[in-house]
Amino acid sequence: MAAIAAFAMTLGGLFAFRALPVDAFPDVTPALVQVFTETEGLAPEEVERYVTYPIETAMSGLPKLKNMRSVSNFGLSVVNIYFEDGTDVYFARQVVGERLAEARGNIPDGFGDPQMGPISTGLGLILYFRLEDQTGARNLVEMREIQDWIVKYQLQTVPGVTEVLSLGGYEKQYQVRLDPDALLAYDIQIADVISALERGNKTEGAQFLEIGSEQYTVRGVGLAKTISDLAEIVVNVEDGRTVRVRDLGHIIVGGGVRQGLATANGEGEVVAGLVLKLYGTNTSDVIARVQKRFEEINASLPDGVLAVPYYDQGTLVNKASATVTTALWQGAVLVALVVFVFLGGWRPSLVVVLSIPFSVGFAFIAMYVLGISANLMSLGGVAIAIGMMVDGAIVISENVDRSFEEDDGSEEPRMLVARSTAEVIAPLVAAVAVVIVVFLPLFSLQGVEGKTFRPLAASAALAMTGSLFYAALIAPSMAFFGDAPIRQEGP
């Protein structure tokens, strides 16, 4: 039964490790909700006065609010709302969303609509990609249109992806370039043209008509589908003559105003994208699903256009986890060699060495239950504890071995093993407890340092707890079956 328990714990630990969320580092991002507001051409001073300040005022007094920080840029307001550590991010977004209605009422009309940022963290940026036009026939407006309307929406359907951001190119716009002389001639203001475009580019419902026993839905279809449709929209009627948009200027397809661009390999501008993962999801799994989705996306893109990932966080995650897992198995091998050399026999050495996979498996299962991800710090804690995991098993095995050597055959082997274990179990528990207590101060750390080092302390303490269970429950039985037959073969 002891061997079965040890094997089951090891196997369970292997499955738990494969199911653990894998990250490069612990996510030290605080409980944060970002509120973005885009404005049209406002200077930073005006953004601060008319947008940022009303939002900050509306968010004051939120439950578990820690502090707020904001940045007012040209045409953009960013308000970072920080909550106390341990606050559920969905609760934080709920209370912020409730106050946004108040904030919208305090912002002047036309000065922007505040929106919450994606449900992600500072480590949520998991993949970069770019679009390549192998034909060279498409301009940056067309490439950005492909990115915004084909690639982006397909990636956002991948489980675990919360947002896809676009970089580079020009956002497609239908631009009405008005002639000032024509506006003066017809005595029409720019606002009149804007109002006419809004009024003439929509579909209106008109209830229904009943003809006989049938009912017909009536609606006025006015959605513009081409440039010529926009050009025919009526702006005004002057002395019985209809003034249309085409009489006041011309309409072209152009790119929106931008403040940045993206280049690749020094070969000129490209259209690129960033993929953000959902808060709390497994980085490696999300990246694998996104990479697979790119195969489907490329099959649906126009001829000659390819979406090519050029960086993903999986590279960093794999290198970080590989570094620690390599140190883990190398440490286990070195400990096993030292144990075999100094214990002098393969039977007691095997009893001791088996405590390593048992303890590691116990730690991984506990990490899975507690929601601790596998990262550089948590796996490092298990690696640190490798040398200490065998201490308890060594004490038990050696004391049982000594008792068999001193036994004159008068004591039953099972009772002898039980007595030998009882002799050292109290100091053994105290010794392991002291090692675990050493890590307790790390649990008291707060903020970034706490989120960084608590996974290390937790995994090390869990591994040592597993070694204690092995020493107290498994090692005596293993030592009995390993030593008792040999001791009973003597005269």
N, C-alpha and C positions, 0 to 999 in steps of 0.2 A: 504493500500500500504506500509506503514511503517513497519508493521509486516511482510509482504511478503518479503520486502527488507532485513530485519534483518535475516529472516529465510534463504533466498537465499545466503546471505553472509556467514552465519554459515555453510551451507551445502557445498558451494563452497570451503570454507576453509578446511573442512574435506577431500574433494576429493584432494585438492592441497597438503595437508599434506601427504596423502597416496602416492602421485606422487613425493614427494620431494626425492632427493638423501639423503640417511641416512648414516651418518658416526659417528664414536665415537668422533672425534675431527676435528677441521678445518685442512685442509691439508696445512701445513706451508712449504712444500718443495718448494725450489726456482725453477725457470725455468732452468732445467738442462738437458744436454745431456751427456751421458757417452759413451766413446769409449774404447772398450776392444780389446787387442791384445794378443793372446796366442803365445808363442814362445817355441821352443824345447830345453830346458835345458840351456838357457842363464842365467848367473848370473845377479843379480840386477843392477850392474854397466853397464853391456853390454846392458841390457834392456833399461836403462835410456839413454844411448848414441845412440843406433842404432834404437830404437823404440819410446820411449816416447818423446824425444826431437824433432825428425822430425814431429811428430803429433802436438805438441804444436806450433811449428814454422808455420805449415800449417794453423792452426786455428787462428793465430794472425790477427787482423783486421776485424773479422766478425762483421756484423751489430748487434747492441744492446748487444755486448759482455761485460760482467761485469768483470769476472776474470776466471782463470783456475787453477786447482789443479790436481796434478798427484801423483800416487803411482807406483813405479817400484818394483815388487816382482820377486822371482825366477820363470822364465817362464811366467810371466804375467805383462802386462802394463795396467794401468787403468788411463784414463785422464777424469777428470770431468770438463765440460765446462759450466759455469754459465752465464745466460743471465739476463738482467734487468727484474725487476718485471713487470708482465703484458704481457711479450712476449709470443706469442702463441707457444706452444710446437711443433706443426707441422712445423711452420716456422723455429724454431730453428733447428729441425732435417733436414730440407731441406737444409739450408745453411751449416750445418756441413757435410751433405752427399756430397755436391758439392766439399768441400775441401778435403774429404777423398781420392779422386783420386790423388790429388797432394801429400798427405801424403804417399800413397802406392808407388809412384814413388821414394820417398826419403828413403824408408826402403830397406835395402839390400835383395836380393832374399833369400828366405828360412828363413827369420827372423820373419815371421808372417804376417797375413792379418788383418788390423784393421777393426772392426765391431762396429756399434752402439748398445747400450744396448736396452732393451725392453722399450716400451712406457708406463712407469709406474712411480710411485713416492715412497717416503719412506714409505707411508702407503698402498702401493699396494700389500703387502704380506698378502693375505687374508686367506690362508688355507694350513695346513700341512697334509700329509697323509703318510702311510707306507704300504708296501706289506707284507702280512703274508702267509707263506707256511705251511699249516696245515698238509701236508704229511711229511715234513722234508726231502724230497728226493732231493730237488734242492739246488745247491750251489749259492754263491753270484753272480757269472757271469751270470747264467741263470736268476736269479731274476732281475738283472739290465737290461738284455736284454728284459724281459717282460715289465719293466718300460719304457725303451727307445723306444720300437717299438709298444707297444699296448696301455698302459695307457696314456703316454704323448700325443700321436697324437690325441687320442679321446678327451682328456681334452682341447686341443688347439682349437678344433672346437666349444667349448661352447662360445656363444656371451658374450663379456666382458672380456674374458681371453686373455692376450697378451703373456704370457710365462709360461712354466712349467719347473722347474729346478729339476734335479735329485741329490740325495744325497746317499752316501754309495754304497756298493757293488763294483764290478769291471766292468769297461767298456769292453765289449767283443772285443777281438782281435784275429786274426790269426797270430801267432808268428812263424817266421822262425828262428830256432835256428841253426846257422851255426857252422860247425866243422872247427876250424882254420887249422888243418892239411890238410883237404880236400881242403881248399882254396889255401894253399901253393902248394899242389900237382898239382892242375890244373892251378895254376898261375892266379887266379881270385880274383878280388877285391870285397869288400862288395858293392861298388857303382855299379858294374856290375850286381850283384844279384838284387839290388833294381830296376835298369833300366829294367832288364828282367821281373821282376814281374809286373811292370807298363805296359810294352809293351805287355806282354802275357795275361793280364787280362782286355781285352776290345774288343768291337765289331767294326769291320771296314766295312765301306760301299764301294761297288765296282760298283756303277752305276747300269746298267741293261743290259739284253740281249734281242734282238728281235729274236724270233723264229717263223717263219710264221707270223700269225696275232696276236700273243700273245707277251707280254712283261713280262720278269721275272726280279725281283729285285735280285741283287747279293750282298751278304754280308758275311763277315767272322765272325762267332760267336765265340768269345774267352773268354767270361765271365766265371770265375771260380765259381763253385757252391759248391764244396766240397774240403776237404783237399787234396784228391788225385788229383784233377784238378790242384791245385797249385803246387803239387809235380812234376807234369809232364811238367811244363813250362821249355822250353829250355833256358839255360843261355849262352852256348857257344858250339862250335864244335871244339874238340881237336883231331887232327890227324885222322879225319874222324869219330871220336866217338862223339856222342851227349852227352853233359854234362847237366844234368837236376838239378832242385832244390833239388830233393831227394838225389842226389849224393853228395851234399855239406852239408847236415844236415837233420834235421827233422822238421816237422811242427806240432804245437799243438794249441789248443784253450786255450787262457789264458786271464788274466785280465790286463788292462793298469796300468801304474804307477799312484799312487794316493798319496795325501798328507793329507787325512782325512778319517773319517768313521762316520757312524751313528749307535747308539745303542738305544734299547728300553727296558724300565723297568728292566734294569740290566740283561737282558737275552741273551746278545750277539748282534752281528751285524745284521742290517736290511738294506733294501733298502727303502729309503723314497723319498718324493717329495714335492716341494713347488709350489703353484699356485699364479701367479701375475695377478692382474686385470688391465685392460686397463685404462689409465688416463681419469678421468672425469666420469667414470661409477658409477652406484649405487651399493655400496658394498653389501647390503643385497640381492639385486636381483641376482647379479653374484654368490654369495655364494649359494643361493637357486638353481640356475641352475646347479652349479657344483655338489652339493649334489645329485641332481636328476640324473645327468649323471653317478655318481658312481654306481648306481643301474644297468644301462645298461652295464657299463664296467665289473662289477663283473660277469655278465652273459656270457661275451665273453672270460674271462680269463681261462687258463687251470685249470683242476680239482684240487681242494685243495688250489688254490691261490686266495686271496682276497685283494682288495685295501680298506684300512680302514682309513678314516679321523680321526685324533685325536685332531686337534685344528682348529678352524676357527675364524676369526675376528668378526663374527656375535655375538659371546658371549659377546665380549667387547662392540660392537655397541649397542646390546640390553640392556645391563646393564647401559651404559651411557645414552641412550635415555630414559630408564625406570626411571632412577633417576630424570631426569628433568621433564618428563611428570607427574610423581607422585607429584613432587613439584608444578607443574602447576595446576593440578586439586585440590590439597589440598589448595593452595593459593586462588583459585577461590571460594572454599567452605567457607573458613574463611572470605573472603571479603564479600560474600553474607550474612553470619550470622551477621557480624558487621553492614551491611547496614540495614538488617531487624530489628535489635535491635534498632538502633538509629533513623531510619526514622519513625518507629512506625506504619506503614501501609503497607499492602502487595502490594497495587497498585503502589505507587511511588517506593517502593523497587524493584518491578519487572521491572519497567522501567529502573532503575539504573543497576540492575544485568544483564539485557540483553545486556548491553554494553560490557560485558566481552567476550561472544562468538562472537559477531560482530567484535570486535577489533582483537581478536585472528585469526578469519577467514580472516580478511583483511590482517593481517600480513603474514599468510601462503600463501595466493594468491600472494601477492607482492613478497615474497621470491621465489616462483615458477617462476614467471615472470623474476626476476632478477638473477635466477640461484644460489641462496644461499641454501646450503644443510642444512638439519636438523641434528644438532650435539649438543654437550654439551654446546657450547658457544651460538649458535643462539637460541636454545630453552631456554637457561638460560636468554637471553635478554627478551624474551616474559614473562618468569616467574617473572623477576624483575619488569616489567611494570604492572603486574596484579593489584597491589594496586593503581596505578595511573590512570588506564583506566577508573575508575568509577567517577573520580573527575568532569569531565565536565558534565556527566549525572546527578550527584547529584546537581550541581549548577542550571542546567536548570530545573530539576524536582522540586526542592525546591522553586525556584522563581515563577514557574508556580503555585505551590500549594499555595504560599503566596498570589499571585494575585487573585486567586479564593476565598480565605478566605476574602480578603478585598473588593471584588467586591460587589457592591450594586444591580447588575442585569441590570445596564444600558448599559453595554458594551457587544458586541457580543463575545461569547466564543472564536471563532477563532481569532478575533482581539486581544483579551486579551492574548492568548497564543503567538501570534506573537510579541506583545509589550513586554511581559515578557522575551521572548527569546532575543529580540533586546537589552534590558537593560543590559544583562550580556554577550552577545556574544563577544564583544570586549575584555573585561578583560579575558574571558575564553580562547579565541584564544591566547592572550598574555601569559597566564599562561602555556598552553600546549606547546606553542612555546619555552618558556624558558626551559621546561623539555627536549624538543628535542634538543635544542641548547647545553645542558649539554653534550650530547653524541658526538657532532661534533669534539672535539679534538681527539677522538679515531679514526676518519676517517683519520687523518693526520699522524698516526703512519705508519712507513715503516718497511719492512723486516718481520722477524718472528713475532714480536709483533703486527704489523699491521694485518697480516693474522690471528692472534689469536683473536684479540679483535674487528676487524671490523665487523664480523658476529653478535657479541653481540650488538654492537651499532646500526647496521642496523635493526635488528629485533625489538629492543626496540623502536627505532624511528618510525618504520612502525606500531607497535602496538599502539603507542600514536597518530599517524596520523589517524589510524582507529577510535580511541576513539573520536577524534575531529570531524570526519565526523558523527559519531553516535550522538554526543551531538548537533551538529548544524543542522542536517537534520532529524534524526530519533527520537531522544528523545522528541522534541516538539510535534510531532504528537502522539507519544505514551502517553505523558502526557495529551494531550487534550482528547483522548479517555478514559484515565484512570480517569481523574479528572472531566471533564466537566459535565457528567451526574449526578455525585454526587452533584456538586455545584448547579446545576439547580433544585434539588429536594426541596430546601428550600422554605419557604413561600415568 
